[in-house]
């Protein structure tokens, strides 16, 4: 009889412990789901999938929403309003071209090739800001008509903030690979190794997020105008969208390492074309900037 009571007590104890374990597991699952819900409430969005435009040979890589320090305060005081640090937050993910837009892609959409250095896999150049924006608009219309355009998305030029965020790939240094410019040759065609011309896209090493030719080869048009940045934190910014002097980033085949710094801004006015200026494509929500 005593043995039976002991067995019953032991079984009751084990059952109670199992119930406690199950309750604790359920509580943990509920807490995990609650945390996921809170993340969603605070704007955490999963990265979209990569996009391949196979007939154009273009590959766009997903960039998650997030925040970073844009610019660099290690500049002269007179330059700080234009290139100084600002905290930037992105509320939506986007996709950006692994490389610059090639002549093959440009000619397929636009029907002509303005480039000085000819080759299907060379970056397109000798295009002004408006022509680059027109390419994006025509590609958007084509992909929408074919039913391949994600809802609420357009092809466009990157904002400066998007460009710099993707270029740094989580780094906080001058270049995405560090502060020392000496390794630049591994990542960029610039004035010390480009022999005065553009080169096929994608031949240099990528940054941590997979982007190539961020520095050098051709400067890249952005949506923004060359205007001072507003003070304080910025959310999904396009700076100086009405300014006709449009910004380009990243340096080119004729740029020195100093001119390839991630935070360095250069700009040109309406109609400006050069053999060292091209652009990179973004697929994302619509951002507005006036044509020069």
N, C-alpha and C positions, 0 to 999 in steps of 0.2 A: 504493500500500500504506500509506504514511504517512498519507494522507488518510483511508483507511478506519479505521485505528487511532484517529485523532483524533475521527472521528464516533462510534465505539464508546465512547470515553472520555467524550465529551460526553453521549451518551445515558445511560450509567451514572450520571453525575453528576446529571443531571436526574431519573432514576428514584429515586436515593437521597434527593434533596431532597424529592421528592413523598411518599416513604414517611415521612420525618421530619415533614413537614407533616400527613400523615394521622394519625400517631401522636400528635402534639401536639394535634390536634383531638379525637381520641378521649379523650385524657387530660383535656382541658378539659371535655368532656361528662360524663365520669365524675366529675370534681371537682364540676361543677354539680349532678349528681344526688346526690352525697354531701352537698353543702351543703343541698339540699332535704330529704334524709332527716334531717340534723341538726336542721334547723328544726322538722321534725315531732316529733322526739324531745323538743325543748325546748318543745313546746306551741304552736307557731305554727299557727293554724287559719284557713283562708280564711273571709271573711265569707259568711253565708248570703244568699240572694236576698231582695229585698223581698217583703212579703206584702200582698196586697190582699184585704180582706173586703168585697167589692163591695156586698152588700146592706145592710151597716151603714155604708158610706162611710168605713171605717177603713183607713189605710195605715200599715204598719209598716216602718221602715227598718233595714237591717242595721248592726250595730256589731261590729267585729272584736275579738277578745280582745287584751289588751294591759295596760299598767300606767300609773299616773299618781299624782300627789300629790293626795290628797283633803284638803279642809279648808283652813284659812288660819291661820297663826301670828300674823297681825297683829290679834290680839284680846286682850282682857284675860286675865291669867293664870288667873282663876277660870273663864273660858270655855274655855280650851285643852283640858281633858279631853274636852269635848263637840264642839268645832269645830276643834281644832288639827290640824295636818298629820299625815297618815299615808300611807305608801306602800301602794298597793293594786294587786294583780295579779288579772286575770281569766284563768282558764284556758279559758273557753269563750266563743264569740261569742253574741250575743243580738240580738233585734229589739225596737225600741221605737217607740211610736206617734209619727207625725209631729206630731200635735196631741193635745190632751186628748180623752178620750172624749166624744162629743156626746150630746145628748138623743135624737136619732134612734137612735143605736146602743143607748143605755141602754134606751129604751122597747121596742125590738124584742126585746131579750133578757129584760127584767124585767117588761114589761107595764104599767108605770106610769111617771109622770114627776114626781119630787118637786121639781123645780127651781123657784126663785123667779122667775127671769127666763126666760120661756118662748120657745122657738124651736128648731127641729130641728137647726140647725147651731151653736147656742150650746153651750158646755160644760155637761155635766150637773153639778149642784151640789146641795147639801142631802143629800148621801149621806155616811154615816159610814164608817169604815174597814171594818167587817164587811160592809156592803152592797157596797162596792167589791170586796172579795175574793169575795163571792158572785157578782157579775157575771162575774168572771174564771173562776170555777169552772164556771158555767153555759155560758159561751162555749166553754170547753175541752171540756165534755161534748158540746155541739152539734157542734163541728168534728170531734171524734173519731168520733162516730157517723156523720158524713157522709164520713169517710175523708179529710178535708182537714188533719188535724193531723200535723205532722212527728213521726217516731218520737222518743220520749224528751223531747218538749217539752210545755209547758203554757202557757196564758195566765195571767198573774198581775200583781200590782203590782211595780214595780221596787224593787230594793234601793236604799238611799240611794246606795251607791257606784256602782251602774249609772246612776242618775239623774244624778249629778254628772259622771261620766265622759262620758256622752252630751251633757250640757248644755255642758260646756267645749269639746267637739269638738277636743281637742288643744291648746287654749289653756292658758296658765299664769297668766292675769291674773284680776282680781276678777270681771269679767263676760267672757263669751266674746268680746266685741268690744273689750275693753281695760279699763283701770283707771278711766277717766273715765266717770261715769254719764250725762253729758249726752246721748249718742246713744241712751239707753234707749228714747225714744219711738218709734224706728224698729223696735224689736224687741218691745215689750211694752205691753199695756194696764195702766196703773198709775194711781196717784192724781192724776197731773198731766195725764192725757189721756183717762181712761176714763169720765168723767161719772157715776161712782158705780154702774156696772153692768158685767156681762159683755158680751162682743162675740163675733161669729162667729169660730170658730177659723180659724187659717191666714191671717189678713189681714196680719199683720206679717212682717217679713223673717226668714228662717231663719238658724240658725247654719251653720257650715261643713259640718256633716254632714246638713243638711236639716231639722233639727227646728225647729218653730215654737211660739210661745207658751210657751217654756221659762220665761220671766219673765212675771209678771203674769197677768191674766185670772182664773184660779183657782189657789189653792194645790193641790199634788198630793200625795195620800197615797203613802207608801212602806211597804215591809214592816217597816222597823226600828222599834224602840221608842226613846224618848228616853233613852238611857243613855250613860255615858262610853264612849269608844272604847278598845279594848285598845291597849296600847303596842306599838310595833314594826310590822313589815310585816304586812299583812292579805291574805289570799287568798280571793276570792269571799265577802266578808263580808256577814252580816246582823247588825247591832248590836242588842243587847237584844231578841231576838225574843220573849221572854216578858213584856216590859214592856207594860202595857196603855195607856200614853201613847204613841200612835203619831205618827211624824214626818210632816210634810208640807213640801214644798219649793217654791221658785220665786216666792213672793209672789203677790199677786192684784191685782184692779182697784182695791182700796183701799190698796195697799201703797206706801210711799215707796221711792225708789231704793235706799236703804240696806237696806231689808227684802227687796229682790229680789236681793241678792248671791248668787252661785252657792253659796257655802259656808254660807249662813245656814240654820239649822235652827229650825223651830217645831214644836210638838206639841200634841195635844189628846187628851183621855181618851175612855173608852168612850161610844159613842152620840153623839159630837159631830157636829152638822150645821150647815152655814152656807152662805149664798149665795155665798161666795167660796172654797169648798173642793170640789174634784173630784179627778180622777185621770187618769193616762196608763197605757196598756197596754204590757206586755212579753210577748213570746213567747220562752221560753228553757227551760233546765233547771229542775227543781223546786227551789225554796228554801223553807224552812219558817219560819213565824212564827205564834205563837199569837194567836188572836182575843182582843180585849179583853173 
